[in-house]
Amino acid sequence: MIDFILRNPLKQQDPRTMNFAISKRMYGSRSRCCTAQMFFQKTPNGKMHQREWMSFSPSKGVVFCIPCKLFSTSVNTFTEGFNDWKNEARIAEHERSFNHRENTRKLVMRGNVLGKIDSKLHIQYMQECNYWRQVLSRIILAIKFLASRGLAFRGTDEKFGSLRNGNYMGVLELMARNDPFLQNHIDRLGNPGKGNVSYFSKDICEEFIAMIYDDLLNKLILEVKASQYYAISVDSTPDISHSDQLTFIIRYVCEKGKPTERFMQFIPIESHKATYIEQVIVQVLLDKSIDIMDCRGQSYDNASNMAGCYGGVQAKIIERNPLAIYVPCAAHSLNLVGQAAAECCLEATKFFMFVQHIYTFLSASTSRWAKIKSKVENQPGMLLPKSLSNTRWSARAEACRALVNSWGSLRDALDDIVEDASEKPTTKAEAEGLLQQFGSLETAIMVVVWSDILERFDKTNKSLQRVNIDLTTVVQLYNALHTYIVSLRNRFDHYEIQAKELSQCNDYARENQRRRRRTAKFDEVNDNDVILDTKANMRVNTFLVILDRLAGELKKRSIVYKVVDTRFGFLTCLLFLTDAEIITKCEELQAIYSTDLGNDFGEECLYFRNFIREMELTDEDINAQNFLLIIREKSIVTIFPNMDIALRMYLTLFSSNATGERSFSTLKRIKNYLRNTMGQSRLSSLAFLSANGEFIDRAQTDTIIDKFASLKARKRQI
């Protein structure tokens, strides 16, 4: 018993935080009890030292002397329990007594491991534990490296020295080259055979992957709960085995005041119905013990099952929590704006078909691709043809940019194919058809117009995908793009001049065609029909139609962001608002979030405005995120608690689902055609470690090893 106590010292609570009410004792009409001061010795120079030998018993309300309790051969008040609080001086007398000092000496000598009979066994035990902990720490390091980069683990076999043993054993072999300890362990136990312990097996590797994931997921959940407010985003995509995987993303503001988006897991789903997906979302939050009433935002794509205002997922979540406002993905909405404009008229549709046709025709043959590559490479500014994408509109911008920059080279390459006698007639005919379109002024106008438009769309789209962007900035970007599109209406002549320089063609193709006259019905005449010339027809029926559709879609899609900006946007404009305007805005926001914001929110905002005015911030620093960082870094949350809450709720809202799209890329890397039988739990674990690569270092190696040792009996002491 004594040795056990010596190896596992009693851990006393700090006396200054103890509750000594149970030690109360009556002295006549007065009561006395144990105090924290009794546990400290004051030296003549005024310094305080804690009496480590004293132990308070919460069950009996007395104090014991640990050395005397263990080694004393006689009975005294400190072995039976001291509670004479009126005579506090007896504690110091006991401390100076010979018996106490002798018992303390015995305790120290007995506690010296080298003085024990089994000291050598104990040393050997500790050395073995340390040896295996060092082995496991290196294994965990290799697993973290591979998982954070989404690499495969296992190979064809599991033998050290084999070229087909996979990345896991390969990394351990690489580490061993500069690690004599690991090299020695691999040499002795690397290929031990069944029944022998080395901890290099695939089963141990899978255990560690699951434990690292569980440890980091628990840390993430604690962060979300500490932040209190959060927002969710879900989206789905089929994997390589044709299972529909729902990605679950959560956004919150970390302790330092920075908005953070984290991938949590993949969930296999069997339906896209709103009711089913809502149940999946609620169940995930329930499993993680995250309160859905703390959700302040949700963001999905614009599909009707997700965004429907009556039967969509967002509507069903709002029924559970009215404060979980829905904000559609701004990047996806911008893609829909471009898609609507690309399909609004015949010429726009034909143009993008032409762009894709060029890439398909040239890339279908290595010889044709070599011809265009020889003309483009080593030419500054020239680009190879690019393919279009239905989801990534930045790919369309790249395709138009390549077409404008390499117009002459593409035309020369097609001309060479037409003149090449070795080419098939069908190939030459297809090349000649493309060549005719290169000589069309209409095509050249569409190229320069769309190249200009898509360049702005591309820059805006990339800005919308940043994690730290707020919805006020989203509204500003949409407004700026709308203003730019409207300003292009008077620039048709400018684009026509550019197109003529590009195509070396001054005439419209339709000028040489016979004009069709509309057939009049029996009850009308066509004498008053306006017949536009080719230039006016191109401007009115194509150019203006595209711009008007873009402007209309941008205005429609930006309405929902303006609603949210109207609610929270004033927080970043405090310097430019009057006192009355600030009070009104604060009252409106406080009425919506009455359970989160106090009645003094308005006065607090006025004081915060004066506070930041004295800081003389630049225009770039006047934003919601910087305001929250100032509050956190200067530790003034207690002065501006409502401002802190309002900013956190605002910054919690998603602006785009870019993190979810990136998780799909992680899914494609991890579950590929070589690993298409991977289990769901392993998929979520590896995807979490890869998608949150910067988060993986927060998994403490010693904690993981301790958990590994405690899960079940191990063959080696750890």
Secondary structure, DSSP 8 states (H G I E B T S, - for coil): -HHHHHHS------GGG---GGG-EEETTEEE---GGGGEEE-TTS-EEE-TTEEEETTTTEEEEHHHHHH-SS--HHHH-B--GGGTHHHHHHHHSHHHHHHHHHHHHHH-GGGSTTHHHHHHHHHHHHHHHHHHHHHHHHHHHHHHTT-----S---TT-TTSHHHHHHHHHHHTT-HHHHHHHHHHSS--TT---S-SHHHHHHHHHHHHHHHHHHHHHHHHHH--EEEEEEEEE-TTS-EEEEEEEEEE-TTS-EEEEEEEEEEES---HHHHHHHHHHHHHHTT--GGGEEEEE--S-HHHH-TTTSHHHHHHHH-TT-EE---HHHHHHHHHHHHHTSSHHHHHHHHHHHHHHHHHHT-HHHHHHHHHHHTTSTT--------SS-HHHHHHHHHHHHHTHHHHHHHHHHHHH-TTS-HHHHHHHHHHHHHHT-HHHHHHHHHHHHHHHHHHHHHHHHT-TT--HHHHHHHHHHHHHHHHHGGG-HHHHHHHHHHHH---S-GGGGS--------TT---TT-----HHHHHIIIIIHHHHHHHHHHHHHHTHHHHHHHHHHGGGG-GGGS-HHHHHHHHHHHHHHTTTTS-TTHHHHHHHHHHHHHHHT--GGG-SHHHHHHHHHHTT-TTTSHHHHHHHHHHHHS-S--HHHHHHHHHHHHHS-TTSTT--HHHHHHHHHHHHTGGGGGGS-HHHHHHHHHHHS--SS--
